[in-house]
Amino acid sequence: MSVPRSVAEVLDEHVTLEVEGIDRMYLNVYVPQMQREQGVASFFRFHRGHQFASSALMDPISKTFVAALEGFAKREQVPVIQFRKGQRKDDIAAEHRKKFTRPEGVVFIGKAQEKMPVFRTERRRNETTGATYPWLVRSTAMVNQFYIYCVDRDFGPFFLKFSSYFPYTAKLCINGHEYAKQQLAKKNIGFEALDNGVLSCDDPKRLQTICDGLSAEKIDALLRKWLRLLPHPYTAADRKAGYRYQVSILQAEFSLTQVLDRPVTGRVFFEEVIRENLDIGRPSQVQLIFDRRVGKKTPGRFRTRVITDGVVPSLHVDYKTTRIKQYHKGRPGAAHGNHHQQHSRLRHRQIDQEPAALRQVGFQANRRLLDVQKISHDCSIGEDAFDRVVRPAEVEGQRASALRFGDARVQALFSVLVVFSLQLRGFNNREMRTLLAQLLGLDPGNYPIGRMTYDLRRLRLHGIIERIPHSHRYQLTPQGLRISLFFSRTYARLLRPKLAQIMPEAPPIASPLRTAFDRLNSEIDACCKQERLAA
């Protein structure tokens, strides 16, 4: 079996399983009316019937809720653990889940103090009467958080984190891969699991259908189910009056997992991806991947990071609060144990925006990045395509001059065409003219419009670009992108620098290419000399 030579070959011929779906999802669980001071005051004054709204009224509710949680743990024989600073909660949860044998239930409850937004009372004075009165204000405090780690029959492992202080906001964390594994097991579909995914499956189409079926309604049903099973901070009367928990997405990760046939395949893929995409985090590239226009006022740090954990590298691209993480991971001793996984992480969305719109944003970002990587690495073109570009063209009676490979103006045209900022919305004569003049060392303000129009026309007739309907803008064709990359890269990276190395007038700097060329030249001279002597 030969070693794959390109990114496209790896993705087209060496992927044994491909599945995309929700990875981790971190959700806000909150009572909408309790998010502002006025709502809290209304709860105590008009619903509970108190004369004033004060933080003193919150203390009995908090104590009752904490006592209910501790009583639940004692009654159900659930371990209660105090998390220490520096401990990884996921590692502790994994150890406890190994000992948990029931198909469903609470595994353990963890306690940790964390800084949280709270409501406090400050004393204010009436300017007319001089009397004092309590007034609710927002503040922060170190509050006990209860991490309730559970296993659900349908969702597998998840946790629900409750604040012990009013208004008792919570966080729900689920894992879409664990949901898929639970569903595969319930339907008796054979599969081999990864730590965070599926390595192989007897019915890949059913697996993808299961991942697609993880809907907002199912997530909401999971929350309602466990709110009924666990102690609730609000009474039945409170809930009946409309003080009920709602859900929004704090953070969502959408993954594309591709299982590869051999470890060497994954290494080839990821080495090429990292080498060719170290600048993928620049604003011009980011707007192509996320399909969003990036301007001067767009917030966020634009960067590409390659992080190595041991021997496992990962590529990170950031945009605002969204991140794409791409990594390759192998399993020791497994012939088919390596997989490439890609996450797009999105923040702050309402649960009812998912799965349709939010899934689309996440999955499209993953796919778009792979498409860019495939084309940018595998930009080779055939001999016929090359000849069609470097020879004059005639299309429907219109003649266009050739785009000569070594011509400086042609090379500048192709170098401008592959600028990422021109890929998103296309480009017009002025935008192209400004960039082209800079490459040619000319004044952009004095570059002739007619000359640019001439170049756009021959690019269009050669099939490199096409006009966007009902506009004066152009965009690259799929074939044109490959041709532009091929011409610009082979000239800039191969022909020009390597030719300079082997010329006689080049500085005597040792290089493998010059050494090989000089040896070849010597061998040819020796053969010619022998032929002349023989004659």
Backbone torsions as a table, in degrees:
resi	resn	phi	psi	omega
1	MET	NA	125.3	-176.1
2	SER	-79.4	157.5	178.3
3	VAL	-82.1	131.0	179.0
4	PRO	-63.1	148.7	-174.1
5	ARG	-108.2	-9.2	-175.0
6	SER	-148.0	164.6	177.6
7	VAL	-62.2	-44.6	-179.2
8	ALA	-61.8	-39.6	-179.9
9	GLU	-66.0	-39.5	177.5
10	VAL	-60.8	-48.4	-175.2
11	LEU	-73.3	-30.2	-177.4
12	ASP	-84.7	-31.0	-168.7
13	GLU	-122.5	-10.7	-172.2
14	HIS	-124.6	13.5	177.2
15	VAL	-94.5	119.9	-178.2
16	THR	-92.8	-21.8	178.0
17	LEU	-153.9	134.3	177.2
18	GLU	-134.1	129.6	180.0
19	VAL	-149.2	139.2	175.9
20	GLU	-123.4	144.5	-178.0
21	GLY	-176.5	-178.4	177.0
22	ILE	-70.0	133.4	173.5
23	ASP	-95.2	-103.3	176.6
24	ARG	-93.7	145.9	174.8
25	MET	-136.3	126.2	-178.4
26	TYR	-113.5	119.4	-170.7
27	LEU	-118.7	141.6	170.8
28	ASN	-79.8	133.5	174.8
29	VAL	-118.7	114.3	-170.2
30	TYR	-150.6	159.7	173.5
31	VAL	-97.5	113.4	-172.7
32	PRO	-54.7	-39.1	-176.8
33	GLN	-68.3	-16.6	-174.3
34	MET	-99.2	17.2	-177.1
35	GLN	-93.3	-7.0	179.1
36	ARG	-131.2	157.7	-177.7
37	GLU	-58.9	-40.1	-178.2
38	GLN	-63.5	-37.2	178.7
39	GLY	-67.6	-39.3	178.3
40	VAL	-65.6	-42.9	178.2
41	ALA	-61.6	-40.9	178.7
42	SER	-63.2	-37.6	179.4
43	PHE	-59.8	-47.9	-176.2
44	PHE	-77.6	-37.2	-174.8
45	ARG	-82.6	-48.6	-172.9
46	PHE	-95.4	-28.7	178.0
47	HIS	-91.2	-50.4	-178.9
48	ARG	-84.3	-16.0	174.2
49	GLY	82.4	21.0	177.8
50	HIS	-84.8	153.4	-178.4
51	GLN	-71.8	-39.7	179.7
52	PHE	-126.0	151.2	172.1
53	ALA	-93.0	121.4	-175.8
54	SER	-143.6	151.7	177.1
55	SER	-66.4	-17.8	176.4
56	ALA	-64.4	-27.6	178.7
57	LEU	-75.6	-17.7	-178.7
58	MET	-80.2	-29.0	-173.0
59	ASP	-60.2	-46.1	178.7
60	PRO	-61.6	-37.1	179.1
61	ILE	-64.6	-43.3	-179.8
62	SER	-62.6	-43.6	-179.0
63	LYS	-65.3	-38.8	178.5
64	THR	-64.4	-41.6	-179.2
65	PHE	-66.0	-46.3	179.7
66	VAL	-63.2	-41.6	178.4
67	ALA	-63.4	-37.2	178.7
68	ALA	-65.5	-41.2	177.9
69	LEU	-64.6	-44.5	179.5
70	GLU	-66.2	-37.6	176.9
71	GLY	-66.2	-39.0	177.1
72	PHE	-61.3	-45.4	-179.0
73	ALA	-62.1	-41.2	-179.5
74	LYS	-68.9	-42.0	-177.9
75	ARG	-67.0	-40.6	-177.2
76	GLU	-92.0	3.0	-179.3
77	GLN	56.1	48.0	178.4
78	VAL	-97.3	127.3	178.8
79	PRO	-63.6	141.1	174.9
80	VAL	-115.9	123.7	-173.2
81	ILE	-121.9	137.3	174.6
82	GLN	-92.6	113.3	178.0
83	PHE	-68.2	135.7	176.6
84	ARG	-98.6	157.2	-179.0
85	LYS	-62.4	132.7	179.6
86	GLY	92.4	-11.9	178.9
87	GLN	-75.4	141.9	174.2
88	ARG	-88.3	115.0	-176.1
89	LYS	-63.6	-34.4	-180.0
90	ASP	-62.8	-38.7	179.9
91	ASP	-66.1	-42.0	178.8
92	ILE	-64.4	-41.6	179.4
93	ALA	-63.4	-39.4	179.9
94	ALA	-63.9	-39.4	178.9
95	GLU	-64.3	-42.1	-179.9
96	HIS	-70.7	-34.1	179.4
97	ARG	-67.2	-29.4	177.3
98	LYS	-61.3	-32.2	-178.2
99	LYS	-89.7	-9.3	-176.0
100	PHE	-86.6	121.7	-173.0
101	THR	-107.5	-15.3	-176.8
102	ARG	-75.4	153.0	179.4
103	PRO	-71.7	-19.5	-178.2
104	GLU	-157.4	143.6	177.0
105	GLY	152.0	-178.2	178.6
106	VAL	-89.0	125.1	-177.9
107	VAL	-80.5	-52.5	175.5
108	PHE	-164.3	167.4	176.8
109	ILE	-120.0	126.1	178.9
110	GLY	-107.3	144.9	179.0
111	LYS	-118.6	137.0	177.3
112	ALA	-151.4	144.5	175.6
113	GLN	-91.4	127.5	-178.7
114	GLU	-138.5	152.1	178.7
115	LYS	-76.9	127.6	-175.5
116	MET	-136.4	152.6	170.4
117	PRO	-71.7	135.9	-178.8
118	VAL	-138.1	172.2	173.4
119	PHE	-109.2	129.3	177.5
120	ARG	-122.9	167.0	178.2
121	THR	-108.0	130.8	171.0
122	GLU	-118.1	150.1	-176.9
123	ARG	-88.8	126.8	177.2
124	ARG	-118.3	161.1	-175.6
125	ARG	-119.9	133.3	176.4
126	ASN	-72.1	121.5	-175.7
127	GLU	-65.5	-26.0	-177.2
128	THR	-84.5	-50.6	-174.7
129	THR	-95.1	-20.4	-176.8
130	GLY	82.6	-2.6	-179.3
131	ALA	-74.7	149.6	177.9
132	THR	-97.4	155.0	178.6
133	TYR	-152.6	152.3	179.3
134	PRO	-78.7	147.8	180.0
135	TRP	-140.8	128.8	-178.5
136	LEU	-77.6	136.4	177.0
137	VAL	-138.0	156.5	175.0
138	ARG	-78.6	145.2	178.2
139	SER	-156.7	-173.3	174.6
140	THR	-130.8	155.7	179.8
141	ALA	-159.1	156.2	172.8
142	MET	-80.5	116.2	-171.4
143	VAL	-125.9	144.3	173.9
144	ASN	-66.6	130.5	175.7
145	GLN	-113.0	134.3	178.5
146	PHE	-104.0	111.8	177.1
147	TYR	-90.8	109.4	-178.5
148	ILE	-101.0	103.1	-178.7
149	TYR	-89.3	125.9	-174.6
150	CYS	-130.9	167.1	169.1
151	VAL	-125.6	129.0	-179.6
152	ASP	-112.5	145.9	-179.2
153	ARG	-60.1	-34.7	-176.8
154	ASP	-95.8	-33.4	-173.4
155	PHE	-105.3	-12.9	-177.1
156	GLY	74.7	-149.1	-177.4
157	PRO	-69.2	139.6	172.7
158	PHE	-159.1	169.6	172.7
159	PHE	-139.4	153.5	178.4
160	LEU	-124.0	120.5	-177.6
161	LYS	-106.6	119.4	179.9
162	PHE	-106.8	137.0	169.3
163	SER	-81.8	141.3	-178.8
164	SER	-89.2	6.3	-177.8
165	TYR	-120.2	146.3	-179.5
166	PHE	-55.9	136.4	10.1
167	PRO	-96.0	26.5	171.2
168	TYR	60.9	46.8	174.6
169	THR	-66.8	157.2	-176.9
170	ALA	-138.0	167.3	174.5
171	LYS	-128.9	136.4	177.2
172	LEU	-115.9	126.8	-180.0
173	CYS	-120.5	120.5	178.1
174	ILE	-122.8	165.3	178.3
175	ASN	-129.2	118.6	-177.8
176	GLY	-65.7	-30.3	177.9
177	HIS	-67.6	-39.6	177.9
178	GLU	-66.7	-36.5	175.1
179	TYR	-60.0	-44.4	-179.4
180	ALA	-63.4	-41.0	179.2
181	LYS	-63.4	-41.9	178.9
182	GLN	-62.1	-42.5	-178.6
183	GLN	-68.5	-38.7	176.9
184	LEU	-62.3	-42.4	179.6
185	ALA	-65.9	-40.2	179.9
186	LYS	-65.2	-32.4	-178.4
187	LYS	-92.8	6.6	178.8
188	ASN	57.0	40.6	174.8
189	ILE	-99.6	122.2	-176.8
190	GLY	-67.3	140.0	178.1
191	PHE	-158.1	160.4	173.8
192	GLU	-116.8	129.1	-170.8
193	ALA	-93.7	150.1	165.8
194	LEU	-104.0	170.8	176.0
195	ASP	-58.3	-39.2	-179.2
196	ASN	-138.5	63.4	179.9
197	GLY	156.1	-166.4	-179.9
198	VAL	-123.7	128.8	-178.1
199	LEU	-84.1	-41.6	178.6
200	SER	-150.2	155.8	-177.4
201	CYS	-149.8	139.9	179.3
202	ASP	-68.8	-24.7	-178.9
203	ASP	-136.3	82.7	-176.4
204	PRO	-60.0	-33.1	-179.6
205	LYS	-66.7	-40.0	177.3
206	ARG	-65.3	-36.9	177.9
207	LEU	-60.7	-45.3	179.6
208	GLN	-66.1	-37.2	177.2
209	THR	-63.1	-40.1	178.1
210	ILE	-63.1	-44.9	179.5
211	CYS	-62.7	-39.5	178.9
212	ASP	-67.9	-24.0	-175.8
213	GLY	-83.9	-2.2	177.9
214	LEU	-75.7	95.7	-170.2
215	SER	-105.3	170.8	176.7
216	ALA	-61.9	-36.7	-179.3
217	GLU	-63.8	-39.8	-180.0
218	LYS	-69.4	-38.2	178.0
219	ILE	-65.8	-42.6	178.7
220	ASP	-64.3	-38.7	178.6
221	ALA	-64.6	-36.8	176.6
222	LEU	-60.5	-45.7	179.9
223	LEU	-62.3	-47.5	-177.8
224	ARG	-61.1	-38.5	-178.9
225	LYS	-61.4	-46.6	-175.3
226	TRP	-80.8	-22.5	171.7
227	LEU	-66.0	-30.5	176.0
228	ARG	-73.8	-34.7	-175.5
229	LEU	-81.6	-28.1	-176.1
230	LEU	-99.8	161.2	173.9
231	PRO	-58.8	139.0	-175.8
232	HIS	-111.9	133.7	-178.3
233	PRO	-70.6	-23.3	-178.7
234	TYR	-104.1	144.0	-178.5
235	THR	-74.1	168.4	177.2
236	ALA	-61.5	-36.1	178.7
237	ALA	-65.9	-38.1	177.0
238	ASP	-61.8	-46.4	-177.1
239	ARG	-66.9	-37.9	178.7
240	LYS	-64.4	-30.1	179.3
241	ALA	-80.1	0.3	176.0
242	GLY	105.4	1.3	178.7
243	TYR	-86.8	79.2	-175.4
244	ARG	-120.8	150.6	-179.8
245	TYR	-71.5	139.1	170.9
246	GLN	-118.5	168.5	-174.2
247	VAL	-126.6	138.3	169.3
248	SER	-137.9	159.4	-177.0
249	ILE	-88.6	118.8	174.3
250	LEU	-83.2	-43.6	-180.0
251	GLN	-153.3	135.0	178.8
252	ALA	-131.9	139.7	176.4
253	GLU	-118.4	127.7	178.7
254	PHE	-114.2	123.9	-171.0
255	SER	-113.0	147.6	168.7
256	LEU	-118.8	110.6	-179.0
257	THR	-104.7	127.2	176.8
258	GLN	-124.9	114.5	179.1
259	VAL	-87.8	128.3	-175.9
260	LEU	-103.4	157.8	-171.3
261	ASP	-74.7	-30.0	-177.1
262	ARG	-142.9	153.0	176.3
263	PRO	-58.5	-37.7	-178.5
264	VAL	-64.6	-31.4	177.5
265	THR	-62.9	-44.3	179.2
266	GLY	-65.0	-38.0	179.1
267	ARG	-66.3	-41.5	177.1
268	VAL	-59.2	-47.1	-178.7
269	PHE	-59.0	-50.6	-171.3
270	PHE	-75.4	-31.7	175.6
271	GLU	-62.4	-42.0	179.6
272	GLU	-69.6	-39.4	-179.3
273	VAL	-62.5	-46.3	-178.7
274	ILE	-66.2	-42.8	-177.0
275	ARG	-62.9	-38.4	-173.9
276	GLU	-90.0	-8.4	-170.4
277	ASN	-128.9	31.2	178.3
278	LEU	-69.5	-17.4	179.3
279	ASP	-106.0	16.9	-173.9
280	ILE	-69.5	-17.1	-178.9
281	GLY	-86.9	1.8	178.0
282	ARG	-68.3	152.6	-177.1
283	PRO	-54.1	-39.7	-177.8
284	SER	-65.8	-34.4	178.5
285	GLN	-79.9	-37.3	-178.1
286	VAL	-61.5	-39.0	-177.8
287	GLN	-67.9	-25.0	175.4
288	LEU	-72.7	-42.5	-176.8
289	ILE	-68.7	-45.6	-175.4
290	PHE	-92.1	-0.8	177.7
291	ASP	55.2	43.8	177.7
292	ARG	-134.5	140.6	179.3
293	ARG	-76.7	131.9	179.8
294	VAL	-106.6	122.5	178.6
295	GLY	-116.4	-174.7	-179.1
296	LYS	-64.9	-28.6	-176.9
297	LYS	-93.4	2.4	179.1
298	THR	-68.0	122.2	-177.1
299	PRO	-76.7	164.8	173.7
300	GLY	113.2	159.2	175.0
301	ARG	-95.0	123.6	-179.9
302	PHE	-97.0	116.0	-175.3
303	ARG	-157.9	158.2	170.7
304	THR	-115.8	131.2	178.6
305	ARG	-125.4	134.7	170.7
306	VAL	-110.3	112.9	-176.0
307	ILE	-114.0	131.3	-180.0
308	THR	-112.0	120.5	175.0
309	ASP	-104.4	99.0	-171.8
310	GLY	72.3	-110.7	176.5
311	VAL	-116.2	10.2	-178.3
312	VAL	-99.8	108.4	178.7
313	PRO	-86.0	154.6	175.5
314	SER	-142.1	146.1	-179.1
315	LEU	-108.3	127.0	-176.4
316	HIS	-119.2	132.8	176.2
317	VAL	-127.1	127.1	-175.9
318	ASP	-112.1	143.2	172.6
319	TYR	-148.1	112.6	-174.9
320	LYS	52.6	-122.2	178.3
321	THR	-99.6	15.4	-179.6
322	THR	-107.8	142.5	-178.0
323	ARG	-140.4	141.7	169.9
324	ILE	-111.3	128.9	176.6
325	LYS	-119.7	129.2	-177.2
326	GLN	-126.0	126.1	-178.7
327	TYR	-148.9	159.0	176.6
328	HIS	-121.1	134.8	-176.1
329	LYS	-138.7	136.4	178.4
330	GLY	-113.3	155.1	176.1
331	ARG	-107.2	123.4	-179.0
332	PRO	-57.5	135.0	174.6
333	GLY	79.5	4.3	-179.1
334	ALA	-112.3	123.6	-178.0
335	ALA	-63.9	-34.3	-179.7
336	HIS	-114.5	32.9	-170.3
337	GLY	-93.1	10.3	-179.0
338	ASN	-106.0	147.2	-179.3
339	HIS	-146.7	151.3	175.7
340	HIS	-107.5	130.4	-177.8
341	GLN	-131.2	145.4	-175.5
342	GLN	-137.6	129.6	-179.3
343	HIS	-118.3	138.9	162.6
344	SER	-113.1	128.1	-173.9
345	ARG	-110.8	122.3	-179.0
346	LEU	-119.1	150.2	-176.8
347	ARG	-123.9	155.2	166.7
348	HIS	57.3	77.7	175.4
349	ARG	-138.7	150.1	173.4
350	GLN	-73.1	146.5	-177.2
351	ILE	-62.8	-29.2	-178.4
352	ASP	-76.6	-7.8	173.0
353	GLN	-81.0	-14.9	178.3
354	GLU	-104.5	141.9	16.5
355	PRO	-97.4	-14.5	-170.4
356	ALA	-62.7	-68.1	-173.6
357	ALA	-69.8	-44.8	-175.2
358	LEU	-68.8	-41.7	175.1
359	ARG	-57.1	-44.7	-177.0
360	GLN	-60.8	-42.5	179.4
361	VAL	-62.1	-48.0	-177.5
362	GLY	-65.7	-48.8	-177.1
363	PHE	-67.9	-37.5	179.5
364	GLN	-65.8	-37.7	177.5
365	ALA	-62.3	-42.4	177.6
366	ASN	-61.5	-48.7	-177.9
367	ARG	-65.7	-40.2	-177.5
368	ARG	-63.8	-39.2	178.2
369	LEU	-64.0	-43.0	178.5
370	LEU	-63.2	-40.2	178.9
371	ASP	-62.0	-44.6	178.6
372	VAL	-61.1	-42.6	-178.2
373	GLN	-67.3	-39.4	178.5
374	LYS	-63.1	-47.8	-176.1
375	ILE	-69.9	-41.2	-176.4
376	SER	-67.4	-29.5	179.1
377	HIS	-89.1	-41.8	-174.4
378	ASP	-103.8	72.1	-174.1
379	CYS	-104.6	18.0	-179.1
380	SER	-68.0	148.5	178.4
381	ILE	-128.8	159.9	-178.1
382	GLY	-80.3	168.2	-178.8
383	GLU	-62.8	-40.4	179.8
384	ASP	-63.8	-42.5	179.5
385	ALA	-63.9	-38.5	179.1
386	PHE	-63.4	-44.7	-179.3
387	ASP	-64.6	-36.7	-179.6
388	ARG	-64.4	-26.5	-179.4
389	VAL	-83.4	-43.3	-171.9
390	VAL	-85.5	-2.3	175.4
391	ARG	-110.3	155.5	176.6
392	PRO	-59.7	148.4	-177.8
393	ALA	-120.4	151.5	174.5
394	GLU	-133.7	119.7	-177.1
395	VAL	-127.0	114.1	178.9
396	GLU	50.4	47.3	177.2
397	GLY	81.6	-3.9	178.8
398	GLN	-101.1	129.3	-178.3
399	ARG	-99.5	142.9	177.4
400	ALA	-132.9	136.3	-179.6
401	SER	-70.2	163.1	-177.2
402	ALA	-70.9	155.0	173.4
403	LEU	-105.4	85.4	-172.7
404	ARG	-65.0	136.1	-172.8
405	PHE	-59.9	-44.6	-174.3
406	GLY	-91.0	1.2	-178.2
407	ASP	-70.9	132.1	-175.9
408	ALA	-62.6	-39.3	-179.3
409	ARG	-68.6	-37.7	178.5
410	VAL	-66.5	-43.1	178.4
411	GLN	-62.7	-38.2	177.5
412	ALA	-65.4	-39.1	177.5
413	LEU	-59.4	-48.1	-177.8
414	PHE	-68.5	-34.5	177.8
415	SER	-64.6	-37.2	178.5
416	VAL	-72.0	-38.4	-176.4
417	LEU	-61.4	-29.0	-176.8
418	VAL	-92.1	4.9	174.2
419	VAL	-63.3	128.6	-172.6
420	PHE	-63.3	-31.8	-177.1
421	SER	-65.1	-18.3	178.6
422	LEU	-88.7	-7.2	-174.9
423	GLN	-82.6	-27.0	-170.4
424	LEU	-75.1	-54.0	-175.4
425	ARG	-112.4	6.2	-173.8
426	GLY	81.1	-165.7	-175.5
427	PHE	-154.0	159.9	176.6
428	ASN	-119.9	-176.1	-176.6
429	ASN	-60.1	-44.6	-176.0
430	ARG	-65.9	-45.6	-178.9
431	GLU	-63.7	-42.3	179.3
432	MET	-67.1	-40.3	-177.6
433	ARG	-63.6	-41.0	-178.6
434	THR	-62.9	-46.4	-178.5
435	LEU	-70.5	-38.6	-178.3
436	LEU	-66.2	-41.6	179.9
437	ALA	-61.6	-38.3	178.8
438	GLN	-62.8	-41.9	179.4
439	LEU	-66.2	-34.6	-178.5
440	LEU	-86.4	-0.5	179.0
441	GLY	73.7	28.8	-178.6
442	LEU	-111.1	166.0	177.8
443	ASP	-77.8	117.6	-178.9
444	PRO	-58.0	-31.4	-178.6
445	GLY	-70.5	-22.9	-177.8
446	ASN	-108.4	5.5	179.6
447	TYR	-71.1	127.6	-173.8
448	PRO	-62.8	130.5	177.1
449	ILE	-63.3	-39.2	-179.3
450	GLY	-61.6	-37.4	179.1
451	ARG	-65.8	-39.5	178.6
452	MET	-68.0	-38.7	177.5
453	THR	-61.2	-41.0	178.0
454	TYR	-61.1	-44.2	-179.5
455	ASP	-68.0	-39.7	177.7
456	LEU	-63.1	-36.8	-179.6
457	ARG	-65.4	-45.4	-177.8
458	ARG	-73.4	-30.1	173.2
459	LEU	-64.0	-38.7	179.6
460	ARG	-68.6	-42.8	-178.9
461	LEU	-70.5	-26.2	175.4
462	HIS	-82.0	-1.9	177.8
463	GLY	80.3	14.5	179.9
464	ILE	-78.7	-41.1	-180.0
465	ILE	-126.5	167.0	175.3
466	GLU	-143.3	151.3	-179.1
467	ARG	-78.6	136.5	174.0
468	ILE	-74.5	126.2	-175.1
469	PRO	-54.1	141.8	175.7
470	HIS	60.4	34.6	178.0
471	SER	-154.2	172.4	173.9
472	HIS	-104.2	26.2	-178.2
473	ARG	-109.7	157.7	-179.2
474	TYR	-123.5	161.7	173.7
475	GLN	-143.8	153.9	177.6
476	LEU	-69.6	141.7	170.0
477	THR	-81.6	159.9	177.1
478	PRO	-55.3	-41.0	177.8
479	GLN	-68.1	-37.9	-179.4
480	GLY	-64.2	-34.9	177.5
481	LEU	-64.3	-43.3	179.0
482	ARG	-63.9	-44.5	-179.2
483	ILE	-63.6	-43.5	-179.1
484	SER	-63.2	-43.7	177.8
485	LEU	-63.5	-42.2	-178.4
486	PHE	-63.4	-49.0	-177.6
487	PHE	-63.8	-46.7	-175.1
488	SER	-70.9	-39.6	-175.5
489	ARG	-76.6	-43.2	-179.8
490	THR	-65.6	-35.1	179.5
491	TYR	-72.5	-46.4	-174.4
492	ALA	-77.2	-33.7	-173.0
493	ARG	-100.6	-23.6	-173.9
494	LEU	-116.7	-62.5	-170.2
495	LEU	-65.4	-54.2	-173.7
496	ARG	-66.4	-50.6	-179.0
497	PRO	-71.0	-37.2	-177.1
498	LYS	-74.4	-35.3	177.0
499	LEU	-64.5	-35.6	178.6
500	ALA	-66.0	-29.0	-178.0
501	GLN	-73.1	-30.9	-172.2
502	ILE	-99.1	-4.8	179.6
503	MET	-70.2	147.2	-178.6
504	PRO	-59.5	-35.7	-177.0
505	GLU	-81.3	-0.3	179.9
506	ALA	-68.1	149.3	177.3
507	PRO	-57.7	144.7	-177.2
508	PRO	-75.2	66.8	178.7
509	ILE	-101.6	128.5	-177.7
510	ALA	-67.4	130.2	174.5
511	SER	-149.0	148.0	-179.7
512	PRO	-57.1	-38.5	-178.2
513	LEU	-66.4	-45.6	-178.8
514	ARG	-65.5	-39.8	178.6
515	THR	-61.6	-45.8	-179.7
516	ALA	-65.7	-40.7	-178.8
517	PHE	-67.0	-43.0	178.4
518	ASP	-62.1	-38.5	178.6
519	ARG	-66.3	-43.2	178.2
520	LEU	-62.0	-43.0	-179.8
521	ASN	-62.2	-41.0	178.6
522	SER	-63.8	-42.8	179.3
523	GLU	-62.9	-40.2	178.9
524	ILE	-65.4	-43.0	178.3
525	ASP	-61.4	-40.9	179.9
526	ALA	-64.9	-40.8	179.3
527	CYS	-64.6	-42.2	179.9
528	CYS	-64.4	-39.3	179.3
529	LYS	-63.8	-41.7	178.8
530	GLN	-64.2	-37.9	179.2
531	GLU	-65.0	-39.7	179.4
532	ARG	-66.7	-39.8	178.8
533	LEU	-65.2	-39.4	179.9
534	ALA	-65.8	-36.1	-179.8
535	ALA	-70.3	NA	NA
